[in-house]
Amino acid sequence: MHSESSTNLFTCQPGFEDLLGEELQRHGFFPSETGRGWLTATGDEPEDSCFAHLRMQNTIAVESTSINAIAAQLVDFFMERIRSVALPEGWPLIFRFADGMTGLGQRVKAVEKEFRVRLKKRMATLERTAGGELPRGG
């Protein structure tokens, strides 16, 4: 367990947000925000979750009206986080979005494209070795 709580983003099947929130509360998490197919919660590692599809730890919110500004913030955050990490060939670079908002898919694709352009300018080899699939769970 971690010594302090971190902000986590959990994804789930749309319509199961309340069940995921209740499950996480039983494991000591404190859900805060929710949307279609996702919720955020602070806390440490739970037991195996029945309702969570994916958990992203130590998350931040990036907000802007500009695709370029969002991509720049993401690259800066990413570069800071991987400073002392050696990423393997085929490391997962995944951009996901919650369905239900018209135009969001196209915006996410544009942010991903700009993120890759900016990452390639800073570290071409790192961008080239990125994979597009999540690793298999174990």
N, CA and C of each residue as an Amber inpcrd file, in Angstrom:
protein
   414
   0.8320000  -1.1920000   0.0000000   0.0000000   0.0000000   0.0000000
   0.8700000   1.2470000   0.0000000   0.3630000   2.2900000  -0.6060000
   1.0810000   3.5490000  -0.6420000   0.9040000   4.2850000   0.6860000
   1.8750000   5.1050000   1.0300000   1.7890000   5.8300000   2.2950000
   0.7970000   6.9820000   2.2390000   0.5140000   7.4740000   1.0600000
  -0.4900000   8.5330000   0.9590000  -1.4330000   8.2190000  -0.1910000
  -2.6290000   8.7530000  -0.1260000  -3.6260000   8.4770000  -1.1480000
  -3.3060000   9.2270000  -2.4260000  -3.6340000   8.6010000  -3.5510000
  -3.4370000   9.2400000  -4.8390000  -4.7730000   9.3170000  -5.5600000
  -4.8290000  10.1980000  -6.5550000  -6.0360000  10.3110000  -7.3580000
  -5.9680000   9.2610000  -8.4540000  -7.0380000   8.5160000  -8.5760000
  -7.1240000   7.4300000  -9.5430000  -8.3040000   7.6650000 -10.4600000
  -8.1540000   7.2740000 -11.7080000  -9.2510000   7.2900000 -12.6660000
  -9.5640000   5.8460000 -12.9970000 -10.7960000   5.4480000 -12.7600000
 -11.2540000   4.0960000 -13.0470000 -12.2300000   4.1480000 -14.2070000
 -12.1370000   3.1720000 -15.1030000 -13.1270000   3.0510000 -16.1680000
 -13.9590000   1.7990000 -15.9110000 -15.1840000   1.8410000 -16.4020000
 -16.0950000   0.7100000 -16.2510000 -17.0980000   0.7430000 -17.3950000
 -17.9260000  -0.2670000 -17.4560000 -18.9810000  -0.2890000 -18.4570000
 -19.9710000   0.8380000 -18.1350000 -20.3680000   1.6180000 -19.1440000
 -21.3510000   2.6680000 -18.8820000 -22.5960000   2.1000000 -18.2010000
 -23.0560000   2.7980000 -17.1740000 -24.2070000   2.3670000 -16.4000000
 -23.8300000   1.6480000 -15.1110000 -22.5400000   1.3270000 -14.9540000
 -22.0780000   0.6090000 -13.7660000 -21.2570000   1.4980000 -12.8300000
 -21.3190000   2.8030000 -13.0330000 -20.5230000   3.7380000 -12.2360000
 -20.8680000   3.6610000 -10.7480000 -22.1640000   3.5840000 -10.4250000
 -22.5730000   3.5160000  -9.0130000 -22.0620000   2.2360000  -8.3520000
 -22.1630000   1.1220000  -9.0660000 -21.6790000  -0.1530000  -8.5150000
 -20.1680000  -0.1190000  -8.3030000 -19.4350000   0.4600000  -9.2580000
 -17.9910000   0.5920000  -9.1020000 -17.6670000   1.4800000  -7.9120000
 -18.3790000   2.5930000  -7.7710000 -18.1610000   3.4940000  -6.6410000
 -18.3830000   2.7950000  -5.3040000 -19.4640000   2.0200000  -5.2070000
 -19.7430000   1.2790000  -3.9640000 -18.6520000   0.2530000  -3.6840000
 -18.2060000  -0.4390000  -4.7310000 -17.1530000  -1.4350000  -4.5760000
 -15.8530000  -0.7770000  -4.0910000 -15.5070000   0.3410000  -4.6820000
 -14.2730000   1.0340000  -4.2880000 -14.3650000   1.5570000  -2.8550000
 -15.5390000   2.0450000  -2.4590000 -15.7160000   2.5110000  -1.0810000
 -15.4780000   1.3800000  -0.0800000 -15.9260000   0.1810000  -0.4300000
 -15.6860000  -0.9770000   0.4500000 -14.1960000  -1.2660000   0.6060000
 -13.3970000  -0.8340000  -0.3670000 -11.9490000  -1.0590000  -0.3230000
 -11.1890000   0.1830000   0.1570000 -11.8980000   1.1530000   0.7150000
 -11.2440000   2.3150000   1.2950000 -11.0000000   3.4810000   0.3630000
 -11.5970000   3.4630000  -0.8130000 -11.4710000   4.5910000  -1.7370000
 -12.5690000   5.6070000  -1.4580000 -12.3370000   6.8250000  -1.9100000
 -13.3030000   7.9030000  -1.7460000 -13.6380000   8.4640000  -3.1250000
 -14.7090000   7.9590000  -3.7720000 -15.0980000   8.4630000  -5.0890000
 -15.4480000   9.9490000  -5.0250000 -15.0590000  10.6810000  -6.0900000
 -15.3400000  12.1110000  -6.0870000 -16.1170000  12.5600000  -7.3200000
 -15.6290000  12.2930000  -8.5130000 -16.3170000  12.7040000  -9.7320000
 -16.6890000  11.4670000 -10.5260000 -17.7520000  11.5870000 -11.3030000
 -18.1670000  10.4610000 -12.1330000 -18.7330000  10.9670000 -13.4430000
 -18.6670000  10.1250000 -14.4310000 -19.2270000  10.4040000 -15.7480000
 -19.5970000   9.0820000 -16.3900000 -20.0360000   9.1320000 -17.5980000
 -20.4650000   7.9130000 -18.2950000 -19.2590000   6.9960000 -18.5300000
 -19.1830000   5.9060000 -17.7610000 -18.1320000   4.9180000 -17.9370000
 -16.8450000   5.1950000 -17.1860000 -16.8580000   6.1520000 -16.2510000
 -15.6380000   6.4580000 -15.4900000 -15.9810000   7.0800000 -14.1490000
 -15.0060000   7.0230000 -13.2410000 -15.0900000   7.7860000 -11.9950000
 -13.6910000   7.9960000 -11.4520000 -13.5420000   9.0660000 -10.6760000
 -12.2730000   9.3260000 -10.0050000 -12.4630000   9.0260000  -8.5240000
 -11.3760000   8.6130000  -7.8920000 -11.4190000   8.3000000  -6.4670000
 -10.0170000   8.4300000  -5.8990000  -9.9420000   8.8460000  -4.6450000
  -8.6580000   8.8540000  -3.9610000  -8.5770000   7.6080000  -3.0940000
  -7.3690000   7.1060000  -2.9370000  -7.1690000   5.9270000  -2.1170000
  -5.9830000   5.1160000  -2.5910000  -5.7850000   3.9980000  -1.9280000
  -4.6820000   3.1010000  -2.2550000  -5.2020000   1.8810000  -3.0060000
  -4.3230000   0.9530000  -3.2550000  -4.6630000  -0.2050000  -4.0740000
  -5.7600000  -1.0610000  -3.4490000  -6.8160000  -1.3720000  -4.2460000
  -7.8890000  -2.2220000  -3.7330000  -7.5840000  -3.6940000  -3.9900000
  -8.4660000  -4.5240000  -3.4510000  -8.4640000  -5.9310000  -3.8500000
  -8.8490000  -5.9400000  -5.3280000  -8.9000000  -7.1060000  -5.9200000
  -9.3430000  -7.1790000  -7.3070000 -10.7260000  -6.5570000  -7.4210000
 -10.9040000  -5.7460000  -8.4480000 -12.1760000  -5.0680000  -8.6550000
 -13.0030000  -5.8190000  -9.6840000 -14.2550000  -6.0000000  -9.3700000
 -15.1770000  -6.6700000 -10.2760000 -15.6300000  -5.7290000 -11.3900000
 -15.8240000  -4.4580000 -11.0730000 -16.4470000  -3.5330000 -12.0160000
 -15.4710000  -2.6390000 -12.7690000 -14.2400000  -2.5050000 -12.2940000
 -13.2670000  -1.6400000 -12.9820000 -12.6500000  -2.3550000 -14.1710000
 -12.6660000  -1.6890000 -15.3180000 -11.9800000  -2.2150000 -16.4970000
 -10.5090000  -1.8140000 -16.4670000 -10.2490000  -0.6030000 -16.0120000
  -8.9070000  -0.0500000 -16.0470000  -8.7490000   0.9360000 -14.9020000
  -7.5580000   0.9570000 -14.3140000  -7.2460000   1.9210000 -13.2590000
  -6.0020000   2.6870000 -13.6660000  -6.1080000   3.9960000 -13.6500000
  -4.9620000   4.8640000 -13.9180000  -4.6440000   5.5990000 -12.6270000
  -3.4030000   5.4390000 -12.1480000  -2.9990000   6.0000000 -10.8700000
  -2.3520000   7.3700000 -11.0280000  -2.4160000   8.1580000  -9.9610000
  -1.7600000   9.4710000  -9.9000000  -2.1140000  10.3320000 -11.1000000
  -3.3970000  10.4490000 -11.3550000  -3.8620000  11.1850000 -12.5230000
  -3.9380000  12.6800000 -12.2450000  -3.9720000  13.4380000 -13.3310000
  -4.1780000  14.8840000 -13.2500000  -5.2560000  15.2640000 -14.2580000
  -5.8590000  16.3980000 -14.0580000  -6.8140000  16.9320000 -15.0280000
  -6.0870000  17.9450000 -15.9010000  -6.2660000  17.8200000 -17.2000000
  -5.6840000  18.7560000 -18.1620000  -6.8560000  19.4040000 -18.8760000
  -6.9540000  20.7190000 -18.7500000  -8.0850000  21.4200000 -19.3430000
  -7.6130000  22.5800000 -20.1910000  -8.1850000  22.6890000 -21.3840000
  -7.9230000  23.8100000 -22.2790000  -8.9060000  23.7200000 -23.4260000
  -9.1200000  24.8010000 -24.1160000  -9.9770000  24.7770000 -25.2920000
  -9.1660000  24.4690000 -26.5410000  -7.8460000  24.5230000 -26.4400000
  -6.9600000  24.3210000 -27.5730000  -6.3540000  22.9220000 -27.5790000
  -6.4280000  22.2580000 -28.7110000  -5.8150000  20.9380000 -28.8650000
  -4.3110000  21.0300000 -28.6430000  -3.6730000  22.0680000 -29.1930000
  -2.2280000  22.2350000 -29.0220000  -1.8510000  22.4160000 -27.5600000
  -2.6260000  23.1820000 -26.8200000  -2.3280000  23.4110000 -25.4010000
  -2.5030000  22.1240000 -24.5900000  -3.5350000  21.3550000 -24.8990000
  -3.7440000  20.0870000 -24.1980000  -2.5780000  19.1400000 -24.4820000
  -2.2000000  19.0240000 -25.7520000  -1.0910000  18.1380000 -26.1220000
   0.2070000  18.5800000 -25.4630000   0.4640000  19.8730000 -25.4180000
   1.6900000  20.3850000 -24.7880000   1.7150000  20.0520000 -23.2980000
   0.5920000  20.2410000 -22.6140000   0.5140000  19.9130000 -21.1890000
   0.7220000  18.4190000 -20.9590000   0.1380000  17.6000000 -21.8220000
   0.2900000  16.1520000 -21.6820000   1.7380000  15.7100000 -21.8940000
   2.3920000  16.2770000 -22.8950000   3.7940000  15.9190000 -23.1440000
   4.6620000  16.3400000 -21.9650000   4.4490000  17.5430000 -21.4470000
   5.2330000  18.0010000 -20.2850000   5.0160000  17.0820000 -19.0890000
   3.7730000  16.7290000 -18.8150000   3.4490000  15.8340000 -17.7020000
   4.0920000  14.4640000 -17.9170000   3.9540000  13.9450000 -19.1110000
   4.5090000  12.6320000 -19.4450000   6.0330000  12.6240000 -19.2870000
   6.7000000  13.6310000 -19.8120000   8.1590000  13.6790000 -19.7350000
   8.6240000  13.7750000 -18.2820000   7.9000000  14.5010000 -17.4690000
   8.2390000  14.6090000 -16.0460000   8.0810000  13.2520000 -15.3600000
   7.0160000  12.5440000 -15.6710000   6.7390000  11.2650000 -15.0210000
   7.7040000  10.1560000 -15.4150000   8.2190000  10.1980000 -16.6380000
   9.0940000   9.1070000 -17.0810000  10.5760000   9.4300000 -16.9430000
  10.8710000  10.5340000 -16.3220000  12.2520000  11.0070000 -16.2200000
  13.2340000   9.9040000 -15.8350000  12.9250000   9.0950000 -14.8590000
  13.8590000   8.0580000 -14.3930000  13.3660000   6.6470000 -14.7020000
  12.5210000   6.5130000 -15.7230000  11.9510000   5.2190000 -16.0760000
  12.4650000   4.7990000 -17.4540000  12.8470000   3.5590000 -17.5780000
  13.2360000   3.0000000 -18.8760000  12.0160000   2.2770000 -19.4490000
  11.4470000   2.8380000 -20.5030000  10.2590000   2.2290000 -21.1010000
  10.6780000   1.1470000 -22.0940000  10.0040000   0.0090000 -22.0730000
  10.3480000  -1.0700000 -23.0000000   9.8410000  -0.7840000 -24.4060000
  10.3810000  -1.4660000 -25.3660000   9.8810000  -1.3970000 -26.7420000
   8.4140000  -1.7900000 -26.7210000   7.5860000  -1.0580000 -27.4220000
   6.1630000  -1.3620000 -27.4660000   5.3830000  -0.8950000 -26.2490000
   5.9400000   0.0740000 -25.5000000   5.2250000   0.5920000 -24.3370000
   3.8880000   1.1620000 -24.8040000   2.8350000   1.0070000 -23.9950000
   1.4970000   1.4010000 -24.4560000   1.2630000   2.9150000 -24.4070000
   0.8930000   3.4730000 -25.5440000   0.4750000   4.8740000 -25.6420000
  -0.9780000   4.8470000 -26.0940000  -1.8720000   4.9880000 -25.1240000
  -3.2970000   4.7950000 -25.3590000  -4.0540000   6.0870000 -25.0570000
  -4.8900000   6.5010000 -25.9850000  -5.7860000   7.6340000 -25.7600000
  -7.2020000   7.0760000 -25.7930000  -7.9290000   7.2520000 -24.6920000
  -9.3020000   6.7700000 -24.5830000 -10.2170000   7.9400000 -24.2570000
 -11.4920000   7.7360000 -24.5120000 -12.4820000   8.7500000 -24.1700000
 -13.7950000   8.0700000 -23.8440000 -14.5860000   8.7470000 -23.0320000
 -15.9160000   8.2430000 -22.6850000 -16.8720000   8.5870000 -23.8190000
 -17.6610000   7.6210000 -24.2300000 -18.6120000   7.8980000 -25.3000000
 -19.7710000   8.7290000 -24.7780000 -20.5780000   9.1990000 -25.6900000
 -21.7550000   9.9560000 -25.2820000 -21.6510000  11.4530000 -25.5220000
 -20.4700000  11.9440000 -25.9180000 -20.3190000  13.3740000 -26.2160000
 -19.9900000  13.5200000 -27.6980000 -20.8520000  14.1660000 -28.4310000
 -20.6580000  14.3480000 -29.8620000 -19.3590000  15.0990000 -30.1360000
 -18.5440000  14.5490000 -31.0190000 -17.2940000  15.1920000 -31.4220000
 -16.0930000  14.8880000 -30.5550000 -16.3040000  14.2300000 -29.4220000
 -15.1900000  13.9700000 -28.5100000 -14.1630000  13.0230000 -29.1260000
 -14.6230000  12.0320000 -29.8540000 -13.7110000  11.0820000 -30.4820000
 -12.7440000  11.7620000 -31.4370000 -13.2500000  12.6770000 -32.2520000
 -12.3940000  13.4020000 -33.1930000 -11.4060000  14.3020000 -32.4620000
 -11.8560000  14.9110000 -31.3790000 -10.9720000  15.7840000 -30.5960000
  -9.8460000  14.9690000 -29.9510000 -10.1840000  13.8040000 -29.4200000
  -9.1720000  12.9460000 -28.8010000  -8.1600000  12.4940000 -29.8480000
  -8.6120000  12.1260000 -31.0290000  -7.6880000  11.7320000 -32.1070000
  -6.7530000  12.8780000 -32.4670000  -7.2790000  14.1020000 -32.4990000
  -6.4480000  15.2680000 -32.8120000  -5.4180000  15.5260000 -31.7140000
  -5.8220000  15.3550000 -30.4500000  -4.8820000  15.5360000 -29.3350000
  -3.7940000  14.4630000 -29.4050000  -4.1730000  13.2230000 -29.6840000
  -3.1810000  12.1500000 -29.7940000  -2.1850000  12.4410000 -30.9110000
  -2.6720000  12.8790000 -32.0410000  -1.7920000  13.1920000 -33.1720000
  -0.8070000  14.2920000 -32.7940000  -1.2990000  15.3510000 -32.1760000
  -0.4330000  16.4620000 -31.7770000   0.5260000  16.0330000 -30.6670000
   0.0700000  15.1890000 -29.7390000   0.9380000  14.6630000 -28.6910000
   2.1100000  13.9200000 -29.3240000   1.8250000  13.0540000 -30.2930000
   2.8840000  12.2820000 -30.9500000   3.8590000  13.1890000 -31.6880000
   3.3500000  14.2210000 -32.3420000   4.2240000  15.1780000 -33.0380000
   5.1670000  15.8420000 -32.0450000   4.6250000  16.2960000 -30.9310000
   5.4470000  16.9740000 -29.9180000   6.4220000  16.0140000 -29.2410000
   5.9830000  14.8000000 -28.9690000   6.8680000  13.8060000 -28.3610000
   7.9950000  13.4520000 -29.3180000   7.6830000  13.3230000 -30.5940000
   8.7030000  12.9910000 -31.6020000   9.7660000  14.0850000 -31.6870000
   9.3510000  15.3450000 -31.5400000  10.3140000  16.4580000 -31.5590000
  11.2640000  16.3910000 -30.3710000  10.7590000  15.9250000 -29.2360000
  11.5760000  15.8670000 -28.0160000  12.3520000  14.5690000 -27.8900000
  11.7160000  13.4560000 -28.2560000  12.3680000  12.1440000 -28.1280000
  11.8260000  11.2210000 -29.2140000  12.4110000  11.3000000 -30.4010000
  11.9090000  10.5570000 -31.5580000  11.9120000   9.0500000 -31.3290000
  12.9610000   8.5230000 -30.7070000  13.0390000   7.0810000 -30.4840000
  11.9220000   6.6160000 -29.5610000  11.6510000   7.3810000 -28.5380000
  10.5950000   7.0360000 -27.6000000   9.2430000   6.9990000 -28.3040000
   8.9700000   7.9910000 -29.1350000   7.6960000   8.0370000 -29.8560000
   7.5960000   6.8590000 -30.8230000   8.6960000   6.5330000 -31.4840000
   8.7140000   5.4550000 -32.4730000   8.4660000   4.0770000 -31.8420000
   8.8730000   3.9020000 -30.5980000   8.7240000   2.5930000 -29.9470000
   7.3890000   2.4220000 -29.2260000   6.5500000   3.4480000 -29.2450000
   5.2470000   3.3620000 -28.5720000   4.3280000   2.3830000 -29.2860000
   3.6110000   1.6000000 -28.5020000   2.6250000   0.6660000 -29.0480000
   1.2270000   1.2290000 -28.8550000   0.2650000   0.6560000 -29.5200000
  -1.1030000   1.1550000 -29.4300000  -2.0510000   0.2440000 -28.6920000
  -1.5200000  -0.7340000 -27.9460000  -2.3860000  -1.6770000 -27.2510000
  -2.0140000  -1.7690000 -25.7830000  -3.0190000  -1.9990000 -24.9560000
  -2.7700000  -2.2240000 -23.5330000  -2.1120000  -3.5940000 -23.3520000
  -1.2070000  -3.7130000 -22.3810000  -0.6440000  -5.0250000 -22.1130000
  -1.7270000  -5.9510000 -21.5570000  -1.5770000  -7.2350000 -21.8070000
  -2.5510000  -8.2010000 -21.2910000  -2.4620000  -8.2660000 -19.7740000
  -3.6170000  -8.3490000 -19.1220000  -3.6660000  -8.4680000 -17.6670000
  -3.1570000  -9.8390000 -17.2290000  -2.7750000  -9.8960000 -15.9620000
  -2.2480000 -11.1820000 -15.5080000  -2.8840000 -11.6510000 -14.2480000
